Amino acid sequence: MKIALAKEGNLVSGHFGHCEGFEVFDVVDGKIEGRSFLPNPGHRPGFLPPYLAEKGIDVIIAGGMGATAQELFKENGVSVVVGAQGNIEDVVNAYVSGNLQSTGSVCRDHAHEGNCKA
């Protein structure tokens, strides 16, 4: 399984579309086996969900995300977890251990640039 976390520095980004990039964790049998960084190629409506799906991502974790992006991820077979906050290592470990669930929150204001309410 490949889990991508939208990130800013070592923290989960408040909005996946405007993040610096995605920390991708390879998980095998419930254990993190590797990780890599995928730079954000730029925010364009509708682009990132299929782009990340083509990269083999199974799960996307972010602080906030709009409804259209969430739907596009689901259409591309990628599970969405929103409402995550904190250090990316802590968040991915919580997800892998089954202790992180999506809040289901939806960002509605695209002028926020990092101010989504998760």
C-alpha positions as a Markdown table, in Angstrom:
| # | Residue | x | y | z |
|---|---|---|---|---|
| 1 | Met | 0.0 | 0.0 | 0.0 |
| 2 | Lys | 1.2 | 3.5 | -0.8 |
| 3 | Ile | 0.1 | 6.3 | 1.5 |
| 4 | Ala | 0.6 | 9.9 | 0.5 |
| 5 | Leu | 0.5 | 12.8 | 3.1 |
| 6 | Ala | 0.2 | 16.3 | 1.8 |
| 7 | Lys | 2.9 | 18.1 | 3.7 |
| 8 | Glu | 4.5 | 21.5 | 4.6 |
| 9 | Gly | 7.9 | 20.8 | 6.2 |
| 10 | Asn | 7.3 | 18.0 | 8.6 |
| 11 | Leu | 3.6 | 18.7 | 9.2 |
| 12 | Val | 0.4 | 17.6 | 7.4 |
| 13 | Ser | -0.7 | 20.5 | 5.1 |
| 14 | Gly | -4.0 | 22.2 | 5.8 |
| 15 | His | -4.9 | 21.8 | 2.1 |
| 16 | Phe | -3.5 | 19.2 | -0.1 |
| 17 | Gly | -3.7 | 21.2 | -3.3 |
| 18 | His | -1.4 | 24.0 | -2.1 |
| 19 | Cys | 1.1 | 21.8 | -0.2 |
| 20 | Glu | 4.8 | 21.7 | -1.0 |
| 21 | Gly | 4.5 | 18.1 | -1.9 |
| 22 | Phe | 3.6 | 14.6 | -0.8 |
| 23 | Glu | 5.5 | 12.3 | 1.5 |
| 24 | Val | 4.8 | 8.8 | 0.2 |
| 25 | Phe | 5.1 | 5.9 | 2.6 |
| 26 | Asp | 5.3 | 2.3 | 1.3 |
| 27 | Val | 3.5 | 0.0 | 3.8 |
| 28 | Val | 3.9 | -3.8 | 3.6 |
| 29 | Asp | 2.1 | -6.1 | 6.1 |
| 30 | Gly | 1.3 | -3.2 | 8.4 |
| 31 | Lys | 4.9 | -1.9 | 8.5 |
| 32 | Ile | 6.5 | 1.1 | 6.8 |
| 33 | Glu | 9.1 | -0.3 | 4.4 |
| 34 | Gly | 10.1 | 2.9 | 2.7 |
| 35 | Arg | 9.4 | 6.5 | 2.0 |
| 36 | Ser | 10.0 | 9.1 | -0.7 |
| 37 | Phe | 9.0 | 12.7 | -1.5 |
| 38 | Leu | 6.9 | 13.7 | -4.5 |
| 39 | Pro | 6.9 | 17.4 | -5.2 |
| 40 | Asn | 3.6 | 19.1 | -5.9 |
| 41 | Pro | 3.6 | 19.7 | -9.7 |
| 42 | Gly | 1.2 | 22.6 | -9.1 |
| 43 | His | -2.4 | 23.2 | -8.2 |
| 44 | Arg | -4.7 | 22.8 | -11.2 |
| 45 | Pro | -8.4 | 21.9 | -10.6 |
| 46 | Gly | -8.9 | 18.2 | -11.2 |
| 47 | Phe | -5.3 | 17.3 | -11.9 |
| 48 | Leu | -3.8 | 16.0 | -8.6 |
| 49 | Pro | -6.3 | 13.1 | -7.9 |
| 50 | Pro | -5.6 | 11.2 | -11.2 |
| 51 | Tyr | -1.9 | 12.2 | -11.1 |
| 52 | Leu | -1.4 | 10.7 | -7.6 |
| 53 | Ala | -3.5 | 7.6 | -8.6 |
| 54 | Glu | -1.2 | 7.1 | -11.6 |
| 55 | Lys | 1.8 | 7.2 | -9.1 |
| 56 | Gly | 0.2 | 4.2 | -7.3 |
| 57 | Ile | -1.1 | 6.0 | -4.3 |
| 58 | Asp | -3.8 | 4.1 | -2.4 |
| 59 | Val | -4.5 | 6.6 | 0.4 |
| 60 | Ile | -4.2 | 10.4 | 0.5 |
| 61 | Ile | -4.1 | 12.1 | 3.9 |
| 62 | Ala | -4.5 | 15.9 | 4.3 |
| 63 | Gly | -5.7 | 18.4 | 6.7 |
| 64 | Gly | -8.3 | 19.7 | 4.3 |
| 65 | Met | -9.6 | 19.1 | 0.8 |
| 66 | Gly | -12.5 | 20.3 | -1.3 |
| 67 | Ala | -15.5 | 18.1 | -2.2 |
| 68 | Thr | -14.6 | 17.8 | -5.9 |
| 69 | Ala | -11.0 | 16.6 | -5.2 |
| 70 | Gln | -12.4 | 14.1 | -2.6 |
| 71 | Glu | -14.8 | 12.8 | -5.2 |
| 72 | Leu | -12.1 | 12.6 | -7.9 |
| 73 | Phe | -9.8 | 10.6 | -5.6 |
| 74 | Lys | -12.6 | 8.2 | -4.9 |
| 75 | Glu | -13.3 | 7.8 | -8.6 |
| 76 | Asn | -9.6 | 7.0 | -9.1 |
| 77 | Gly | -9.7 | 4.3 | -6.4 |
| 78 | Val | -7.8 | 6.4 | -3.8 |
| 79 | Ser | -9.1 | 6.5 | -0.2 |
| 80 | Val | -9.3 | 10.0 | 1.3 |
| 81 | Val | -8.5 | 10.9 | 4.9 |
| 82 | Val | -9.1 | 14.5 | 5.9 |
| 83 | Gly | -8.9 | 16.4 | 9.2 |
| 84 | Ala | -5.4 | 15.1 | 9.9 |
| 85 | Gln | -3.0 | 17.4 | 11.8 |
| 86 | Gly | 0.5 | 17.2 | 13.2 |
| 87 | Asn | 3.8 | 15.6 | 12.4 |
| 88 | Ile | 3.7 | 13.5 | 9.3 |
| 89 | Glu | 5.4 | 10.5 | 10.9 |
| 90 | Asp | 3.0 | 10.5 | 13.8 |
| 91 | Val | 0.0 | 10.8 | 11.4 |
| 92 | Val | 1.1 | 8.0 | 9.1 |
| 93 | Asn | 1.9 | 5.7 | 12.1 |
| 94 | Ala | -1.6 | 6.5 | 13.5 |
| 95 | Tyr | -3.2 | 5.6 | 10.2 |
| 96 | Val | -1.2 | 2.3 | 9.8 |
| 97 | Ser | -2.1 | 1.3 | 13.4 |
| 98 | Gly | -5.8 | 2.0 | 12.7 |
| 99 | Asn | -5.9 | 5.0 | 15.0 |
| 100 | Leu | -6.7 | 7.7 | 12.4 |
| 101 | Gln | -10.0 | 8.2 | 10.7 |
| 102 | Ser | -11.2 | 10.8 | 8.3 |
| 103 | Thr | -13.3 | 13.6 | 9.8 |
| 104 | Gly | -15.1 | 13.9 | 6.5 |
| 105 | Ser | -14.7 | 17.7 | 6.5 |
| 106 | Val | -14.8 | 19.6 | 3.3 |
| 107 | Cys | -13.0 | 22.8 | 2.4 |
| 108 | Arg | -15.4 | 25.3 | 0.7 |
| 109 | Asp | -13.3 | 28.4 | 0.5 |
| 110 | His | -10.5 | 28.3 | -2.1 |
| 111 | Ala | -9.1 | 31.6 | -1.1 |
| 112 | His | -8.0 | 30.2 | 2.2 |
| 113 | Glu | -4.4 | 29.2 | 1.4 |
| 114 | Gly | -3.7 | 27.1 | 4.5 |
| 115 | Asn | -6.7 | 28.2 | 6.6 |
| 116 | Cys | -9.1 | 25.3 | 6.0 |
| 117 | Lys | -11.1 | 24.3 | 9.1 |
| 118 | Ala | -10.6 | 20.5 | 9.4 |
